[in-house]
Structure formats: C-alpha cells, structure tokens
C-alpha cells in the first residue's frame, strides 16, 4: 500500500530538510551560500620587481541562505526574536538533501556556530500547511559535509 508522503510529511515537496540542534524544523526549496574562499595577501619582496607574491591568508565563506521554506515549527522565529533582543545564541544547523520520491536523507552539510542575520517573510497567501518562509540568512563559524556525500 503506497502512502502519499505529501500528506504525512509537510516538508516532502522541499528538497532540503533543515535541522536546528538536532531537531528537524523546516523544509526549503533552495539553499545558497555554500562556498569557501582562501583569501590571499599580496607581498612585495624587495629586489623582486617582476611580480608580487600571493601568500595564503584565511578562509572566508558566505552566509548560508535558505530560501522558499515551509515549517509548522516556531524554532526559527523564536531564535530570531532572541537574537534581535540582544542575546546572540549560536546553534548547529544540518541541511540534508532529500530523495524527493522516498523522502529519505541522502547527504548534506553541517554548519557549526550559526546565528540568524536576516529573515524575509513571504507574500501573504492563505495556507493550512504551515508558515511559509521566503528566506533566512545565517552566519556560521565553519561547515563540513556529512557522511554519505556523493563522491
């Protein structure tokens, strides 16, 4: 007997499940900002006039941006309210890529020490499936892949 995962799981139509400190809280259609960049520092060496050395600096990364989401959970909203009131609370975020047909986790990323920096609400449209989220932007300390990452 087949079951309709869209009826039992409100996040089934979203390809990315997001956990905050181990609790699944929302599904999102798009995830952006998974980038790392090694900054370089120019160094002019005396007596070397044909080029400038480029020395490795620090790694930098963009903010994580979760777009077009849906949730019946208030975790993100409460977290944003806490940060807006002046208490910076860092949490661990896990973004898992889901198999759209079976709803099983395939692979993903973990973002350590994250906190919200921006929240954008959706156009207001009546829905009984949960609260829509246009985007949430999160700063974080570092990220890593979860086991099962495709090779």
N, C-alpha and C positions, 0 to 999 in steps of 0.2 A: 504494500500500500504506500503510495507516494504522498508526501506531505508538502504543502506549499510553504517553503521557508520564508516567503514574504509575509505570510500571516503570523507565523510563530516568532520570527526574529525581525524586529523593526529595522535593523541595520543591514539586512541581507542584500538589498539592492545597492549598497555602498561597498566599494571595493577595498576600503581601508578601515579596519577597526582600530579604535584608539583606546588604550588603557591609561589610566592615571593611577600611579602607585598600585598596580596590580588589579585594578577593577576596570572592566570594560564599561566605558561611559558614553561612547558615541560612534557613529559610522560617518565616514566622509567620502565624497566622490573624488577629491583631488588632494594631493599632498605636494608641496613645493618647498624649496629651500634646503634640500639635502645635498649640500655642497661643502667641500673643504678646499681651502686655498693656502698654499705656502707663500707667505709674504717674503719678498726679497729686499735686501738692504744694499743699496749701491755703495761701493767702497772705492775711492780713488787712491791708488797707490802711487807714491812719489817715484818718479823715474819711468813709470809705465804710462806712455802717452797715447797708445793706440786703442785702448779700451778701458772701460770701468768694470771692476769686478762686481758680480752679483752674488752676495752671500745669503745663505738661508736665514730667514728670520723666524717668526712664529706662525703657527697655523691659525687661520681665521675661518669662520663659517657664517653663513647667512642664517637668519631666523627661520624656524620651521613655520610654515604656513599651511594650515588645514582649511580646506575650502569646501563649501556646499555640503554641510553636515546635518545630521538629524540625531536628536537624543531625547530620551524621556527622563534623563538623569540630570540633576542640578549641580553636579560636581564642578563643571567648568564655570558656571555662573557664580557659585559661592566662592570659588578660588579667585576669580577676577575681582569680586567685591572685596575680598580680604586684601589683595594686593593694592587695590585702589584706596583702601583705608589706611595704607601706610605700612602694612606688615608683609614684607617680601617673603613668601613661602615657596621654596623650591620643591619640585616633585619630579619623579621619574615618569617619563612618557614612553609607551611602547606603541609603535604603529605597525600593524600587521597587514600584509597583503592577503586578501581572502580569495578563495576559489569561488567565483560568482555562482557556479552551479550547485556546489555542495556546501558552501559556506564554511569550509574548513580553512584554518590558517595555513598559509604556505611558507612565508618567510617575512622578515621585516627588520625594523631598526629600533634601537633603544636610545632615548635621549635623556641624559642624566642632568640633574640640577636645573630643570626647566622652570620658567615662570612666564605668565602671560604678559604681553606688551601691547596687544591690540585685539579688540573684539569688534566684529561688524555683524549687525543683525540683518536678517533677510527682509525682503519686501513682505509685508504682512498679508498672508494668504491663509484662510481657514484650513486647518488640518487636524485630524484626530490621531495622527500617528506619532506626534511628539513635537518638540520645539526645533524649528529649523535654525541653522547657524550658517550665515554666509561665509564668515572666515574667522579664524582665531590665529593670532601670530604669537609664537613662543620663542623667547631667547633661551639658550641652554649652554651648559659648560662643554659637553662633548657628546659624540654619538658613536655607536658601534652597531654592527649587524648582529642579528640573532642567528642561532644555528639553523641550518636548512636553507641558507641563502643559495640561490642557484649559482652554479659555477660556470 
